[in-house]
Amino acid sequence: MKAPFSTYNDGLFDQLDLFIVATADMLPAADPSPFGVSLRWHIDPTRRSSKTFLDILQRLDALTFGPTGMPMDKWVFYDCAELPGFIVGFAIEAAALTADERQRLGVPDTYNGPVPLSMYIAIPMREPGVWFGHNLASLGRQLPGRPLSHLGTLTKVMALKTMRAIRNVGVTQWASPALHIHTKFGALELLTVWTPVHSFPASLTYAFPIDDLTLRVAAGDKTLSVSRPAPTDLIETDDSTLIALQRDLESGRRLLLCGPPIMQSSESPGAEPRRLAPIRSLT
């Protein structure tokens, strides 16, 4: 398939195809041709024939989030993602993988179907068109022999279009590299900045509206542009500052994250770099 418009990496569409994991009941809610790109593979999690693909998908999750201590158990995949929501991503035919790649991804020797290299999991919320982003994973860094730059960004773009989303809610950690991807979609409304009920309290909950312009700009379409609000403050993302800012949010203050955190060298020798978040206060 070819890129539907100018993107950060048009070559991804030449070498990979889209898949969707969805039940038969959920599938009609999906756009079968996001931006004119067909969903080549449909994986139904209620079918026994889907087991190998979904096992590899869990391996993809483990490779991405295992080092950070957040891999999903198989029951979490099924109960919280495959059954109630959508999983959309890019995949490649098993025959196109090298022997080393097959081993790394846990692809059985007898398997000749699609192999997922990225995924975006989202679960529908109460309001129509609002989706909660549960997981974004890609192997762009784990497979350096392949030109997979911006795989995570383009996966989220195509997934949100497939979901017909009009608003996205998500959670990530201040230290996560994925935050750079999420901020490509515009200024993020901050719903939490310190989340003690999460396994990792230094997590933020965010939301942003979605339309085709937002998605195309996030994908790297240089023929389009959007104006973004300028930050009014650069805040430290250390625990004490985030806790104080969370108190402000709970008191009614409204905040936007205007871009990815800025790394700044610490003045103390040997100390960790400072992570500064560009924030705009609306109240």
C-alpha positions as CSV (number, residue, x, y, z in Angstrom):
1,M,0.0,0.0,0.0
2,K,1.1,3.6,-0.5
3,A,1.0,6.5,2.0
4,P,-2.3,8.3,1.9
5,F,-0.6,11.7,2.1
6,S,2.9,13.0,3.0
7,T,4.1,11.6,6.3
8,Y,7.2,11.4,8.4
9,N,7.9,8.0,6.8
10,D,6.0,7.1,3.6
11,G,8.1,4.0,3.3
12,L,6.2,2.3,6.1
13,F,3.2,2.0,3.9
14,D,5.3,0.3,1.2
15,Q,6.6,-2.4,3.5
16,L,3.7,-2.9,6.0
17,D,0.0,-3.3,6.1
18,L,-2.7,-2.5,8.6
19,F,-4.4,-5.0,10.9
20,I,-7.3,-4.7,13.4
21,V,-8.1,-6.9,16.3
22,A,-11.9,-6.7,17.0
23,T,-14.8,-9.0,17.7
24,A,-17.5,-9.4,15.0
25,D,-19.8,-7.2,17.1
26,M,-17.2,-4.4,17.3
27,L,-15.9,-4.5,13.8
28,P,-18.8,-2.6,12.1
29,A,-17.9,0.5,14.2
30,A,-14.4,0.7,12.5
31,D,-13.5,2.6,9.4
32,P,-12.5,-0.2,7.0
33,S,-10.4,2.2,4.9
34,P,-8.8,4.9,7.1
35,F,-7.5,7.7,4.9
36,G,-8.1,5.3,2.0
37,V,-5.8,2.6,3.3
38,S,-7.4,-0.8,3.6
39,L,-7.3,-2.9,6.8
40,R,-5.7,-6.0,5.3
41,W,-6.0,-8.3,8.3
42,H,-8.9,-8.8,10.7
43,I,-8.1,-10.8,13.8
44,D,-11.1,-12.0,15.8
45,P,-10.0,-12.7,19.5
46,T,-12.9,-15.1,20.0
47,R,-11.5,-17.5,17.3
48,R,-9.0,-20.2,18.1
49,S,-7.2,-19.4,14.8
50,S,-6.2,-16.0,16.2
51,K,-4.1,-17.5,19.0
52,T,-0.7,-17.3,17.3
53,F,-1.1,-13.7,16.2
54,L,-2.3,-12.6,19.6
55,D,0.6,-14.4,21.3
56,I,3.0,-12.5,19.1
57,L,1.1,-9.3,19.9
58,Q,1.7,-10.0,23.6
59,R,5.4,-10.6,22.8
60,L,5.4,-7.1,21.2
61,D,4.0,-5.7,24.4
62,A,6.6,-7.5,26.5
63,L,9.5,-6.2,24.3
64,T,8.1,-2.7,24.6
65,F,7.0,-2.4,28.2
66,G,8.8,-5.3,29.9
67,P,11.9,-3.2,30.6
68,T,9.7,-0.6,32.4
69,G,7.8,-3.1,34.5
70,M,4.5,-2.7,32.7
71,P,3.9,-5.7,30.5
72,M,0.3,-7.0,30.3
73,D,-0.9,-10.4,31.4
74,K,-2.7,-12.4,28.7
75,W,-6.0,-12.0,30.6
76,V,-5.6,-8.2,30.6
77,F,-5.2,-8.2,26.9
78,Y,-8.4,-10.2,26.4
79,D,-10.6,-8.7,29.1
80,C,-9.5,-5.1,28.8
81,A,-8.4,-4.7,25.2
82,E,-9.3,-7.4,22.6
83,L,-12.9,-7.9,23.8
84,P,-14.2,-4.4,24.5
85,G,-12.0,-2.3,22.2
86,F,-9.9,-2.1,19.1
87,I,-6.2,-2.9,18.5
88,V,-4.9,-1.4,15.3
89,G,-1.4,-1.5,14.0
90,F,1.1,-2.3,11.2
91,A,2.1,-5.9,10.4
92,I,4.3,-7.7,8.0
93,E,4.0,-11.2,6.5
94,A,6.0,-13.8,8.4
95,A,7.8,-14.9,5.3
96,A,9.4,-11.4,5.0
97,L,11.1,-11.7,8.4
98,T,14.7,-12.8,8.9
99,A,15.4,-15.8,11.1
100,D,16.7,-13.5,13.8
101,E,13.6,-11.4,13.7
102,R,11.3,-14.5,13.9
103,Q,13.2,-15.6,17.0
104,R,13.1,-12.2,18.6
105,L,9.3,-11.9,18.1
106,G,8.6,-15.5,19.1
107,V,7.2,-16.4,15.7
108,P,6.7,-20.2,15.4
109,D,8.5,-21.9,12.5
110,T,5.2,-23.2,11.1
111,Y,3.4,-19.8,11.2
112,N,3.1,-17.9,7.9
113,G,0.5,-15.3,8.7
114,P,0.8,-11.6,9.6
115,V,3.3,-10.5,12.3
116,P,2.5,-7.3,14.2
117,L,5.3,-4.7,14.5
118,S,3.2,-2.0,16.2
119,M,-0.2,-1.6,17.9
120,Y,-2.5,1.1,19.4
121,I,-5.1,-0.2,21.8
122,A,-8.1,1.9,22.6
123,I,-11.3,1.3,24.6
124,P,-14.5,3.2,23.9
125,M,-15.7,5.5,26.7
126,R,-19.3,6.5,27.6
127,E,-19.5,9.4,25.2
128,P,-19.8,8.5,21.5
129,G,-16.5,9.0,19.6
130,V,-14.4,9.2,22.8
131,W,-11.7,6.5,23.1
132,F,-9.3,5.8,25.9
133,G,-5.8,4.9,24.6
134,H,-4.7,1.9,26.6
135,N,-1.4,1.1,25.0
136,L,0.9,2.3,22.2
137,A,3.8,0.0,21.3
138,S,6.1,-0.4,18.4
139,L,9.3,-2.1,17.5
140,G,10.9,0.8,15.6
141,R,14.0,0.7,18.0
142,Q,14.1,-3.1,18.5
143,L,14.5,-3.8,14.8
144,P,17.3,-1.4,13.7
145,G,17.7,-3.3,10.4
146,R,14.4,-2.0,9.1
147,P,13.5,1.7,8.3
148,L,10.7,2.0,10.9
149,S,11.2,5.5,12.1
150,H,8.0,7.2,13.3
151,L,6.2,3.8,13.4
152,G,4.6,4.7,16.8
153,T,3.3,8.0,15.6
154,L,1.8,6.7,12.4
155,T,0.3,3.7,14.2
156,K,-1.6,6.1,16.5
157,V,-2.7,8.3,13.6
158,M,-4.1,5.4,11.6
159,A,-5.7,3.8,14.6
160,L,-7.6,6.9,15.7
161,K,-8.9,7.3,12.2
162,T,-9.9,3.7,12.1
163,M,-11.8,4.2,15.4
164,R,-13.6,7.3,14.0
165,A,-12.5,9.0,17.2
166,I,-13.4,12.6,17.9
167,R,-11.6,12.8,21.3
168,N,-8.7,10.8,22.7
169,V,-8.0,10.3,26.4
170,G,-4.8,8.7,27.6
171,V,-2.4,8.1,30.4
172,T,1.4,8.1,30.2
173,Q,4.4,8.8,32.4
174,W,6.3,12.1,32.4
175,A,9.5,10.2,31.7
176,S,8.1,8.1,28.9
177,P,9.4,8.6,25.4
178,A,5.8,8.1,24.1
179,L,4.9,11.6,25.5
180,H,6.8,13.0,22.5
181,I,4.4,11.2,20.3
182,H,1.2,12.2,22.1
183,T,2.2,15.9,22.0
184,K,2.4,15.8,18.2
185,F,-1.4,15.8,18.2
186,G,-1.6,19.3,19.6
187,A,-1.9,20.8,23.1
188,L,-3.0,18.2,25.6
189,E,-5.6,19.1,28.2
190,L,-4.3,17.8,31.5
191,L,-6.8,15.9,33.6
192,T,-4.1,14.7,36.2
193,V,-0.4,15.5,36.5
194,W,0.2,13.3,39.5
195,T,-1.8,10.1,39.7
196,P,-1.3,8.1,42.9
197,V,-3.9,5.5,42.1
198,H,-1.6,4.4,39.1
199,S,1.2,2.0,39.6
200,F,3.5,4.9,38.6
201,P,2.2,8.0,40.4
202,A,4.3,10.3,38.1
203,S,1.8,9.8,35.4
204,L,-0.4,12.3,33.6
205,T,-3.9,11.9,32.2
206,Y,-4.5,13.9,29.1
207,A,-7.2,14.5,26.4
208,F,-7.4,16.2,23.0
209,P,-9.9,16.7,20.2
210,I,-9.5,14.9,16.9
211,D,-10.2,15.7,13.3
212,D,-8.5,14.9,10.0
213,L,-6.3,18.0,10.2
214,T,-5.0,17.1,13.6
215,L,-4.2,13.6,12.4
216,R,-2.5,14.6,9.2
217,V,-0.3,17.2,10.9
218,A,0.6,14.7,13.6
219,A,1.6,12.2,10.8
220,G,4.0,14.8,9.4
221,D,2.0,16.2,6.4
222,K,4.0,19.3,5.6
223,T,1.3,20.7,3.3
224,L,-0.8,21.4,6.4
225,S,-0.3,23.3,9.6
226,V,-2.2,24.2,12.8
227,S,-1.6,27.0,15.3
228,R,-0.7,25.9,18.9
229,P,-0.9,27.8,22.1
230,A,2.3,29.1,23.6
231,P,3.3,28.0,27.1
232,T,3.1,30.4,30.0
233,D,5.4,28.3,32.3
234,L,8.1,25.7,32.3
235,I,7.4,23.4,35.3
236,E,9.7,20.9,36.9
237,T,8.3,17.3,36.6
238,D,9.8,16.3,40.0
239,D,7.4,14.7,42.5
240,S,6.9,17.6,44.8
241,T,6.1,20.1,42.0
242,L,3.7,17.6,40.3
243,I,1.9,17.0,43.6
244,A,1.4,20.7,44.2
245,L,0.2,21.2,40.6
246,Q,-2.3,18.3,41.1
247,R,-3.7,20.1,44.0
248,D,-4.3,23.2,41.8
249,L,-6.0,21.0,39.2
250,E,-8.3,19.5,41.8
251,S,-9.1,23.1,42.9
252,G,-10.4,24.0,39.4
253,R,-7.3,25.2,37.6
254,R,-7.1,24.3,33.9
255,L,-3.8,23.4,32.3
256,L,-2.5,22.5,28.8
257,L,0.7,20.6,28.0
258,C,1.9,22.6,25.0
259,G,4.7,20.2,23.8
260,P,7.1,17.5,24.9
261,P,9.2,18.0,28.1
262,I,12.5,19.9,27.6
263,M,15.6,18.3,29.0
264,Q,18.0,20.7,30.6
265,S,21.3,20.0,32.2
266,S,21.4,20.2,35.9
267,E,23.7,22.8,37.6
268,S,24.9,20.1,40.1
269,P,27.7,17.9,38.8
270,G,26.6,14.3,38.2
271,A,22.9,15.1,38.8
272,E,20.1,13.9,36.5
273,P,19.0,16.4,33.8
274,R,16.0,18.5,34.7
275,R,12.8,17.7,32.8
276,L,10.7,20.8,32.2
277,A,7.2,20.7,30.9
278,P,5.8,23.6,28.8
279,I,2.5,24.4,30.4
280,R,-0.2,26.9,29.6
281,S,-2.6,27.9,32.3
282,L,-6.1,28.6,31.2
283,T,-7.4,29.8,34.6
